[in-house]
């Protein structure tokens, strides 16, 4: 049986570990990310090593999960069912990439960077959350079935 407090504690521990890893690797500094993307200028390869480490850890986790009947803290694995590459996915990826390149943040490091107390980070996270809410409302409205009175 699953325990909700255990799930919350595991998620909190994973988030703290992720944030610590981002801080330790220097990925809370947007200049590092922008330096990695500046391949024709003063290129900084450090993000490649962080991403390589993440791929190794993810590969190990996926390999382990394939050998398990169910997760430790749930009754089943919750895997995505949609595997289509469509216009929404491409547009979202482009917006993500533009924001990442311009600001030097993606959601995880941006949230972890709030601990630094910089107003620029707070502004980015506020804009990111506003964008997520606008998307969710637009998507919910788009997917809502038309109501027809009887």
C-alpha positions as CSV (number, residue, x, y, z in Angstrom):
1,X,0.0,0.0,0.0
2,X,1.2,3.5,-0.7
3,X,1.6,6.2,1.9
4,X,0.9,9.8,0.9
5,X,3.3,11.3,3.5
6,X,6.1,8.9,2.2
7,X,5.4,10.0,-1.4
8,X,5.6,13.7,-0.3
9,X,8.8,13.1,1.7
10,X,10.4,11.2,-1.3
11,X,9.4,14.1,-3.7
12,X,10.8,16.7,-1.3
13,X,14.1,14.7,-0.9
14,X,14.4,14.4,-4.6
15,X,13.8,18.1,-5.1
16,X,16.3,19.1,-2.5
17,X,18.9,16.7,-4.0
18,X,18.2,18.1,-7.5
19,X,18.6,21.7,-6.2
20,X,21.8,20.8,-4.4
21,X,23.2,19.2,-7.5
22,X,22.3,22.3,-9.6
23,X,24.0,24.6,-7.0
24,X,27.0,22.4,-6.8
25,X,27.5,22.2,-10.6
26,X,27.1,26.0,-10.9
27,X,23.9,25.7,-13.0
28,X,22.1,28.3,-10.9
29,X,24.2,30.9,-12.8
30,X,22.4,31.8,-16.0
31,X,25.7,33.0,-17.5
32,X,26.9,29.3,-17.4
33,X,23.9,28.2,-19.5
34,X,24.3,31.1,-21.9
35,X,28.0,30.4,-22.2
36,X,27.2,26.8,-23.2
37,X,24.8,28.0,-25.9
38,X,27.4,30.5,-27.2
39,X,29.2,28.0,-29.4
40,X,30.8,30.6,-31.7
41,X,32.0,32.9,-28.8
42,X,33.4,32.1,-25.4
43,X,32.0,28.6,-25.1
44,X,31.6,27.0,-21.7
45,X,31.3,23.2,-21.9
46,X,30.4,22.7,-18.2
47,X,26.7,22.2,-18.9
48,X,27.5,19.2,-21.2
49,X,29.1,17.4,-18.3
50,X,26.1,18.1,-16.1
51,X,23.7,16.9,-18.8
52,X,25.9,13.8,-19.4
53,X,25.7,13.0,-15.6
54,X,21.9,13.4,-15.8
55,X,21.7,11.1,-18.7
56,X,23.7,8.4,-16.9
57,X,21.4,8.7,-13.8
58,X,18.2,8.7,-15.8
59,X,19.4,5.7,-17.8
60,X,20.1,3.8,-14.6
61,X,16.7,4.8,-13.2
62,X,14.8,3.7,-16.4
63,X,16.7,0.4,-16.5
64,X,15.9,-0.3,-12.9
65,X,12.2,0.7,-13.3
66,X,11.9,-1.8,-16.2
67,X,12.9,-4.6,-13.9
68,X,10.3,-3.6,-11.2
69,X,6.7,-4.7,-11.2
70,X,5.6,-1.4,-9.6
71,X,7.2,1.6,-8.0
72,X,8.2,1.5,-4.4
73,X,5.7,4.3,-3.3
74,X,2.8,3.7,-5.7
75,X,0.7,1.0,-7.1
76,X,1.7,1.5,-10.7
77,X,4.0,3.5,-13.0
78,X,2.5,6.6,-14.6
79,X,4.0,6.8,-18.0
80,X,2.9,9.2,-20.7
81,X,0.5,7.7,-23.3
82,X,1.0,10.4,-26.0
83,X,4.0,9.9,-28.1
84,X,3.1,12.1,-31.1
85,X,5.3,14.9,-32.3
86,X,2.8,17.6,-33.2
87,X,2.6,21.4,-33.6
88,X,2.0,22.0,-29.9
89,X,5.1,20.0,-28.9
90,X,7.2,21.8,-31.5
91,X,5.9,25.3,-30.6
92,X,6.4,24.5,-26.8
93,X,9.9,23.3,-27.4
94,X,10.8,26.4,-29.4
95,X,9.3,28.7,-26.7
96,X,11.2,26.8,-24.0
97,X,14.5,27.0,-26.0
98,X,14.1,30.7,-26.7
99,X,13.4,31.4,-23.0
100,X,16.3,29.2,-21.9
101,X,18.7,30.9,-24.3
102,X,17.6,34.4,-23.5
103,X,17.3,34.1,-19.7
104,X,19.7,31.2,-19.1
105,X,17.1,29.4,-16.9
106,X,14.8,26.5,-17.3
107,X,12.2,25.8,-14.6
108,X,14.2,23.6,-12.2
109,X,17.2,25.9,-11.9
110,X,15.0,28.9,-11.9
111,X,13.1,27.6,-8.8
112,X,16.3,26.6,-7.1
113,X,17.8,30.0,-7.9
114,X,15.1,31.7,-5.8
115,X,17.2,30.8,-2.8
116,X,19.7,33.4,-4.0
117,X,17.1,36.2,-3.5
118,X,17.8,38.0,-6.8
119,X,15.0,40.1,-8.2
120,X,15.8,39.0,-11.8
121,X,15.2,35.4,-10.8
122,X,12.0,36.3,-9.0
123,X,10.8,38.1,-12.1
124,X,11.7,35.2,-14.3
125,X,9.8,32.7,-12.1
126,X,6.8,35.0,-11.9
127,X,6.7,35.3,-15.7
128,X,7.2,31.5,-16.0
129,X,4.3,30.8,-13.7
130,X,2.1,33.3,-15.5
131,X,2.9,31.7,-18.8
132,X,2.1,28.2,-17.4
133,X,-1.3,29.5,-16.1
134,X,-2.1,31.2,-19.4
135,X,-1.3,28.0,-21.2
136,X,-3.3,25.8,-18.9
137,X,-6.4,28.1,-19.1
138,X,-6.1,28.3,-22.9
139,X,-5.6,24.5,-23.3
140,X,-8.5,23.7,-20.9
141,X,-10.8,26.1,-22.8
142,X,-9.6,24.6,-26.1
143,X,-10.3,21.0,-25.0
144,X,-13.6,21.7,-23.2
145,X,-16.6,20.1,-25.0
146,X,-19.1,22.6,-26.4
147,X,-22.1,22.9,-24.2
148,X,-25.4,22.5,-26.1
149,X,-28.6,23.2,-24.3
150,X,-31.2,20.5,-24.7
